[in-house]
């Protein structure tokens, strides 16, 4: 695997990227097959409970999500979306 400025891991939160050089964090999280949540920070991104959204009784819809590394990017695919994230600059 080629070394890129952004390292990444895939977990239950989705795709997490980190730039060692600039200290930037980015998460790309599929929420539904047509909604992607993106978060950027100069500090590590932590999951915190939302005080604005009542999640009682809310279930995340089941969906198939595929992650693929191609050249210098990671693709996130759902039935309705294709998102590409560059491992060079995080865009």
WONORMO-V477179 format. One record per pair of residues at least 12 apart in sequence whose C-alpha atoms are under 7 Angstrom apart, sorted by the first residue. I is the first residue (numbers start at 0). GAP is how many residues later the second one is. D is the distance in whole Angstrom. If there is no record, write none. Layout:
{{I	GAP	D} {I	GAP	D}}
//
This chain:
{{3	83	6} {3	84	6} {4	14	6} {4	15	7} {4	82	6} {4	83	6} {5	12	5} {5	13	4} {5	14	7} {5	81	5} {5	82	6} {5	84	7} {6	12	6} {12	16	6} {13	13	7} {13	14	6} {13	15	4} {13	16	7} {14	12	6} {14	13	5} {14	14	6} {15	12	7} {22	19	6} {23	17	6} {23	18	5} {24	15	6} {24	16	5} {24	17	6} {24	18	7} {24	19	6} {24	20	7} {25	13	6} {25	14	5} {25	15	7} {26	12	5} {26	13	7} {31	29	7} {31	31	7} {32	30	6} {32	45	5} {32	46	6} {32	47	6} {32	48	7} {33	46	6} {33	47	6} {63	14	6} {64	12	6} {64	13	5} {65	12	7} {71	14	6} {71	15	5} {71	16	7} {72	12	5} {72	13	4} {72	14	5} {73	12	7}}
//
